[in-house]
Amino acid sequence: MRVAIVGGGAAGMMCAATIAEEYPDVDIFLLEKNASLGKKVIISGGGRCNVTTGIEDIAQVLEKYPRGNKFLQSAMHRFSPIMVYAWFEAHGVPLKCEDDLRVFPVSNNGKDIVAVFEDLFEEKNVQVLYKHNVQHITKQDTGFVLSLKDQEDLEVDNVVMALGGQAYRHTGSTGDGYDMIEQLGHTITPLAPSLNSFLTKESWPKTLSGLSFQKATIFVYGQKKKYTSTGPFLFTHMGVSGPAVFALSSRIAFLEYDKETPLDIRIDIFPDMAEEKLLEQLQQTRETSMQKTFKNTLPHLVAKSFAETVCQELNIPLDKKNADMSKKELSRVAAFVKGLPLQVIGRGAGDEFVTAGGVELSEVDPKTMESKICPGLFFAGEILDIDGYTGGFNLQASWATGNAAGLAIGK
Ligand SMILES: Cc1cc2nc3c(=O)[nH]c(=O)nc-3n(C[C@H](O)[C@H](O)[C@H](O)COP(=O)(O)OP(=O)(O)OC[C@H]3O[C@@H](n4cnc5c(N)ncnc54)[C@H](O)[C@@H]3O)c2cc1C
């Protein structure tokens, strides 16, 4: 049997590895348009590659996928985060689970993850066809013909589409798969960037660029449906970012917002403290240093740079003494930091981590990843209408679906 796997990213590599290890008689062609494998894997997690999650309970893991969680159930049980962890360690890459339950190679080097596959493909004679850009796929009575840019056609019995989404296009995933898959009879759901930072209308976040918070709660204000997200957060030169922002961006991936119709958000930088308690603390601080300026005592509660912004945004003169601060003004400060009002006018251009949307899941068998429309055609990874939050969940979905497709093809 001859199998073509299109796309040498996380999903394609895991699919090829699974077939090679489980079914040595299958001829595997892994077609990658780049001159190397796993470009996105290597840069993932800031180059450290957050391979999977340390969360062991599958139900909890599945909650981390705003799209595709039900579909993933079977594949995730068969190749769970624990099994992925064990798989990489068994293939010579020691992993570690950090306090926030993100799993990385001990070396903190994503290249080690890709090297596992390169070594395995050499050992198992997987034919890795670099610089092979698949342009079109034709279904025949038996099998498929792959048309390639500047190369001869390739005939195979089965095809796995693992071309990724269309985020970080310079890594090779440029959304090529969508048209080809539609031509084979499948539906592609609407696509949108996900796991992105927010650009804000206000320019004051820029002055705080780099200032980060361990925990903040962000909520979309004034929406009928309430979206919230809690986690680490930071100001950037264009707006706001960090895991809490990414998770929120994922939940609202299909909401439209721009300069004309901005999205109102509020950020609570004291999510674990009630507003009354915060006000109490502000009053106590005020009373202990009446002759100091308010701006200089506020850093008891917030960063110094932020204290100045708070005063400016609330029109509190920077030289105003605590003694002159009224209770009403302190209440305004407490309300402000419990709900920093910002208007989101866009997504950080091209900086999203994943694409939400993809191959319509009802058209794919969740156990085998095989098309219900075009037998012999399989899917794996981000090309499917599956995406997760940050924390190793997107790679985990790619490993799990790649493994499921590989096991099914060999059978
Ligand atoms: C900056 C960044 C950091 C990330 N960090 C993490 C992280 O730490 N943890 C995590 O879980 N997720 C992370 N993600 C998301 C994760 O990397 C992806 O979801 C995952 O790599 C998707 O795997 P894939 O195999 O489906 O697609 P990809 O990894 O995108 O692979 C698709 C491959 O197909 C090839 N291809 C495309 N078109 C063709 C064609 N026509 N012919 C031949 N080949 C083709 C591409 O060149 C590419 O190599 C990150 C994403 C980004 C952008």
The ligand as an SDF file (V2000), in Angstrom:
LIG
                    3D

 53 58  0  0  0  0  0  0  0  0999 V2000
    4.3610   31.0620   16.8610 C   0  0  0  0  0  0  0  0  0  0  0  0
    3.5560   29.8490   17.2190 C   0  0  0  0  0  0  0  0  0  0  0  0
    3.7800   29.2040   18.4110 C   0  0  0  0  0  0  0  0  0  0  0  0
    3.0290   28.0820   18.7650 C   0  0  0  0  0  0  0  0  0  0  0  0
    3.3070   27.4600   19.9290 N   0  0  0  0  0  0  0  0  0  0  0  0
    2.6100   26.3490   20.2470 C   0  0  0  0  0  0  0  0  0  0  0  0
    2.9550   25.6120   21.4080 C   0  0  0  0  0  0  0  0  0  0  0  0
    3.9440   25.8980   22.0900 O   0  0  0  0  0  0  0  0  0  0  0  0
    2.1790   24.5350   21.7050 N   0  0  0  0  0  0  0  0  0  0  0  0
    1.1250   24.1490   20.9380 C   0  0  0  0  0  0  0  0  0  0  0  0
    0.4570   23.1820   21.2920 O   0  0  0  0  0  0  0  0  0  0  0  0
    0.8250   24.7860   19.8040 N   0  0  0  0  0  0  0  0  0  0  0  0
    1.5580   25.8660   19.4430 C   0  0  0  0  0  0  0  0  0  0  0  0
    1.2710   26.5060   18.2710 N   0  0  0  0  0  0  0  0  0  0  0  0
    0.2610   25.9200   17.3440 C   0  0  0  0  0  0  0  0  0  0  0  0
    0.8430   24.6520   16.7010 C   0  0  0  0  0  0  0  0  0  0  0  0
    2.1840   24.8920   16.3340 O   0  0  0  0  0  0  0  0  0  0  0  0
    0.0340   24.2410   15.4700 C   0  0  0  0  0  0  0  0  0  0  0  0
   -1.3250   24.1320   15.8010 O   0  0  0  0  0  0  0  0  0  0  0  0
    0.5360   22.9190   14.9160 C   0  0  0  0  0  0  0  0  0  0  0  0
    1.8930   23.0110   14.5380 O   0  0  0  0  0  0  0  0  0  0  0  0
   -0.2860   22.4850   13.7090 C   0  0  0  0  0  0  0  0  0  0  0  0
    0.2980   21.3360   13.1610 O   0  0  0  0  0  0  0  0  0  0  0  0
   -0.0880   20.8330   11.6930 P   0  0  0  0  0  0  0  0  0  0  0  0
    0.7780   19.6780   11.4310 O   0  0  0  0  0  0  0  0  0  0  0  0
   -1.5320   20.6790   11.5830 O   0  0  0  0  0  0  0  0  0  0  0  0
    0.3060   22.0450   10.7590 O   0  0  0  0  0  0  0  0  0  0  0  0
    1.7200   22.7270   10.4910 P   0  0  0  0  0  0  0  0  0  0  0  0
    2.6460   22.5100   11.6310 O   0  0  0  0  0  0  0  0  0  0  0  0
    1.4050   24.1040   10.0940 O   0  0  0  0  0  0  0  0  0  0  0  0
    2.3060   21.8990    9.2790 O   0  0  0  0  0  0  0  0  0  0  0  0
    1.7600   21.9370    8.0050 C   0  0  0  0  0  0  0  0  0  0  0  0
    2.8660   21.6240    7.0300 C   0  0  0  0  0  0  0  0  0  0  0  0
    2.3000   21.4720    5.7170 O   0  0  0  0  0  0  0  0  0  0  0  0
    3.1830   22.0350    4.7830 C   0  0  0  0  0  0  0  0  0  0  0  0
    2.4180   22.3810    3.5780 N   0  0  0  0  0  0  0  0  0  0  0  0
    1.4570   23.3220    3.4670 C   0  0  0  0  0  0  0  0  0  0  0  0
    0.9690   23.3520    2.2120 N   0  0  0  0  0  0  0  0  0  0  0  0
    1.6510   22.3900    1.5190 C   0  0  0  0  0  0  0  0  0  0  0  0
    1.5980   21.9460    0.1750 C   0  0  0  0  0  0  0  0  0  0  0  0
    0.7680   22.4890   -0.7180 N   0  0  0  0  0  0  0  0  0  0  0  0
    2.4170   20.9450   -0.1910 N   0  0  0  0  0  0  0  0  0  0  0  0
    3.2710   20.3830    0.6920 C   0  0  0  0  0  0  0  0  0  0  0  0
    3.3660   20.7790    1.9810 N   0  0  0  0  0  0  0  0  0  0  0  0
    2.5610   21.7690    2.3920 C   0  0  0  0  0  0  0  0  0  0  0  0
    3.7390   23.2480    5.4830 C   0  0  0  0  0  0  0  0  0  0  0  0
    4.9430   23.6940    4.9120 O   0  0  0  0  0  0  0  0  0  0  0  0
    3.8970   22.7420    6.9070 C   0  0  0  0  0  0  0  0  0  0  0  0
    5.1780   22.2240    7.1370 O   0  0  0  0  0  0  0  0  0  0  0  0
    2.0210   27.6160   17.8940 C   0  0  0  0  0  0  0  0  0  0  0  0
    1.8060   28.2560   16.6760 C   0  0  0  0  0  0  0  0  0  0  0  0
    2.5630   29.3500   16.3280 C   0  0  0  0  0  0  0  0  0  0  0  0
    2.3350   30.0160   15.0070 C   0  0  0  0  0  0  0  0  0  0  0  0
  1  2  1  0
  2  3  1  0
  2 52  2  0
  3  4  2  0
  4  5  1  0
  4 50  1  0
  5  6  2  0
  6  7  1  0
  6 13  1  0
  7  8  2  0
  7  9  1  0
  9 10  1  0
 10 11  2  0
 10 12  1  0
 12 13  2  0
 13 14  1  0
 14 15  1  0
 14 50  1  0
 15 16  1  0
 16 17  1  0
 16 18  1  0
 18 19  1  0
 18 20  1  0
 20 21  1  0
 20 22  1  0
 22 23  1  0
 23 24  1  0
 24 25  2  0
 24 26  1  0
 24 27  1  0
 27 28  1  0
 28 29  2  0
 28 30  1  0
 28 31  1  0
 31 32  1  0
 32 33  1  0
 33 34  1  0
 33 48  1  0
 34 35  1  0
 35 36  1  0
 35 46  1  0
 36 37  1  0
 36 45  1  0
 37 38  2  0
 38 39  1  0
 39 40  1  0
 39 45  2  0
 40 41  1  0
 40 42  2  0
 42 43  1  0
 43 44  2  0
 44 45  1  0
 46 47  1  0
 46 48  1  0
 48 49  1  0
 50 51  2  0
 51 52  1  0
 52 53  1  0
M  END
$$$$
